[in-house]
Amino acid sequence: MLSPARAEDLLHRFTSLRVLVAGDLMLDEFIWGNVSRISPEAPVPVVEVTGESFYAGGAANVARNLREFGTRVSVTGLTGADEAGDRLLGLLEDSAIDACPVLADNSRHTIVKTRVVARHQQVVRIDREAPMAPSDAQITDILRRLHARIHEWDAIILSDYAKGFLSPAMVDGICAESAGKILTVDPSPLNPLPWRNVTAVKPNLKEARAAASLPPNAPPEQAGAALLKLWGASLVLITLGEQGMMLFQNGSEPYHTPTRAREVFDVSGAGDTAIAVFTLALAASATPQEAAELANHASGVAVGKLGTATVLPAELLASITRA
């Protein structure tokens, strides 16, 4: 069990860490409104808009979560040279997140995910995206920038939404540059890469079963053991939804931490919170079990909020204190 005193000590260490997030950057748009009637045109609700919010999303949401803990954060990825890209870069700047390794590409549009929310319920999500891998020139440019600054970061997170940025060549280059550092992965089943020489990989149970080529009802213990061999990672952390998380490590029994969520409003972004806190804890010299506990508590706080919400240190500490 992770004590509040130990958690507070680790959270204090987070403030001195420096982390790079590499992955698919996107803009999250939330349209808020009320529903009072059904449309006469089709059996769908009519949403009367009351407001609109924008957040840095995808891999940039991982960076937002890191920043809440006082961590110095950089992101690398691609945006379009468009209004949405400018808005996204502005949001990163407002959050004091370093976006110098981000390239704007005239040939692509920034990914935008629009969620319409009425009475605390998501009515529909609209995705505007055209997944595209970086060009050879862009890969060379980004890896050159990272090579010049790699000494600045204590940990690197690969946040994969399968939108193209984390191509095999990009991943190979980042992994080579990151040798000897904490390197964690939040994978996508739509981009099945061989995650070699990384510290930890954090799939959900469905993703873990698919990556291990197991049937849909395979137990998490079987998936975790298979993925440790397949990926050669030091750690595999499988998120289990309402069942919490299960940590796998060579030479150790699986470690299960039950869910810490008190109520669930919105699961969007909870995985970003989990990989951010898990990585910070490992970089702060927490044991893998302590890191899993912190990540599980943070995820439990995140799902209790509406929208792509971040978690504050005080909220995380309060969750641990209540346990």
Summary of the structure (lengths in Angstrom):
residues: 323
radius of gyration: 19.3
end to end distance: 9.1
largest distance: 62.1
contacts: 1107
relative contact order: 0.15
helix: 37%
strand: 28%
